[in-house]
Amino acid sequence: MRFYLTTHKKHWVKLTDKPLFLKSEHFANAVTLYPALGPYAVDSGGFMELKDKGTWERPPRQYVTDLRRIWEHVGPYDWAAPQDWMCEDAIINGGTFNGQHFVGTHLSVAEHQRRTVNNFLELRSLAPDLKIAPVVQGDTIPA
């Protein structure tokens, strides 16, 4: 089993051979990309996207373009997350939690799951050669 260290410091890929988990937008917005010394995986950045905007503004085709650029310049990654829709109460219902504002999607858990699966299928259709991991989240069912 491999554990990845999450960091917002994209240049760490050139400093360590330890497994890193990095947000795709940090690479997408970078002028300079460094080859990775060790294994890494790519986070789609969905939590912040949904927290701040309540929806995905980056289309799947753009995400695939970003993933290809990362693969080409940083090196092959172990896997990339899809543009999933988290199911935390704050993401769905919005509000302020621990001093952070969440706009909320105001959609159901089932709709978040449907959108997550559809996104994964679309990404696989656009880029069957890329390593994109399937994910799905849920919530407890009241007794």
DAWO-V880268 format. One line per field, one symbol per residue. burial: 1 if it has 24 or more other ideal C-beta (glycine too) atoms within 12 Angstrom, else 0. Layout:
burial=???
//
This chain:
burial=00010000010110000011111111110000110101111111111111100101010100110111111001001111111111110111000000000101100010011011001100100110011110101000000
//
